[in-house]
Amino acid sequence: MVCAKRYMPVITTWVQPLCCILQSLGGHSLYIKYHHFINRRQIYETDFSVSGMKCVHCKANVENAIKGITGVIAAEANLEEANVMVDFDTPATPEAIRTAVNEAGRYELSL
């Protein structure tokens, strides 16, 4: 069994920068569902709303644009719900993900 105190410095070093990013993006409109650790890295799973996805090709374009960002582990878009689920850690940021999607075509990602 691993002591939780051992991981507290890791949690502190990752949560602080993310809070600063959220504040710089205008508050707390980004909802982070949960996080977990892989090899002592903190991984965030986050839903983003995406407008402009109408078909399977649009879905693939959005997913590939996000997966091209350093730090993104996985991305899965959902056409029916018009959102994308992204697993990421640093150096990926919500702003970098939004920029990549917006530059990929007629899509707009909302934070």
C-alpha positions in Angstrom: 0.0 0.0 0.0 1.3 3.5 -0.9 1.1 6.3 1.5 -1.0 9.2 0.2 1.4 11.8 1.7 4.0 10.6 -0.7 2.0 12.0 -3.6 1.0 15.3 -2.1 3.9 17.3 -3.6 3.0 15.9 -7.1 -0.7 17.0 -6.6 0.3 20.5 -5.4 2.7 21.1 -8.3 0.1 20.2 -11.0 -3.1 21.7 -9.5 -1.6 25.1 -8.9 -0.7 25.8 -12.6 -4.1 24.5 -13.7 -5.9 26.9 -11.4 -3.9 29.8 -12.8 -4.7 28.7 -16.4 -8.4 28.5 -15.6 -8.4 32.0 -14.0 -6.5 33.4 -17.0 -9.2 31.9 -19.3 -11.9 33.9 -17.5 -12.9 31.9 -14.5 -14.2 28.4 -13.9 -16.3 27.6 -17.0 -14.1 24.6 -17.6 -15.3 21.6 -15.6 -12.7 19.0 -14.9 -14.5 15.7 -14.1 -11.6 13.9 -12.4 -7.9 13.2 -12.6 -5.7 10.2 -12.1 -2.0 9.4 -12.1 0.0 7.5 -14.6 3.7 7.1 -13.8 3.4 10.0 -11.3 1.9 12.4 -13.9 -1.4 13.9 -13.2 -3.9 13.2 -16.1 -7.0 15.3 -16.5 -10.2 14.0 -18.2 -12.2 17.0 -19.5 -15.3 17.5 -21.6 -15.3 20.4 -24.2 -18.2 21.5 -26.2 -17.5 21.6 -30.0 -19.8 23.2 -32.6 -19.6 22.5 -36.3 -19.2 18.7 -36.2 -21.7 17.3 -38.6 -20.3 13.9 -39.8 -17.8 11.2 -39.1 -15.1 13.1 -41.1 -15.6 16.2 -38.9 -15.3 14.0 -35.8 -12.0 12.5 -37.1 -10.7 16.0 -37.9 -11.4 17.3 -34.4 -9.9 14.2 -32.8 -6.7 14.3 -34.9 -6.3 18.0 -34.3 -6.4 17.5 -30.5 -4.2 14.3 -30.6 -1.5 16.3 -32.4 -0.9 18.5 -29.3 2.0 17.5 -27.0 0.6 16.2 -23.7 -2.7 14.9 -25.1 -3.1 11.2 -24.3 -6.5 10.6 -25.8 -9.4 12.4 -27.5 -12.8 11.1 -28.4 -15.5 13.2 -30.0 -19.2 12.6 -29.8 -21.4 13.8 -32.7 -24.7 13.4 -30.9 -23.7 15.4 -27.8 -21.5 17.8 -29.7 -18.6 17.4 -27.4 -15.1 15.9 -27.1 -13.6 14.1 -24.1 -9.8 14.8 -23.8 -7.3 13.1 -21.5 -4.3 15.4 -21.1 -1.4 16.5 -18.9 1.1 19.3 -19.2 2.3 20.8 -21.5 -1.2 20.6 -23.0 -3.5 23.4 -21.9 -7.2 24.0 -22.5 -6.2 27.1 -24.6 -3.9 25.0 -26.8 -6.7 22.5 -27.3 -9.1 25.2 -28.3 -6.7 26.8 -30.7 -5.9 23.5 -32.4 -9.7 22.7 -32.9 -10.5 26.2 -34.1 -7.7 26.0 -36.7 -8.7 22.5 -37.9 -11.7 23.8 -39.9 -15.2 25.1 -39.3 -15.2 23.9 -35.7 -15.3 26.0 -32.5 -14.4 24.6 -29.2 -15.9 26.3 -26.1 -14.2 26.3 -22.8 
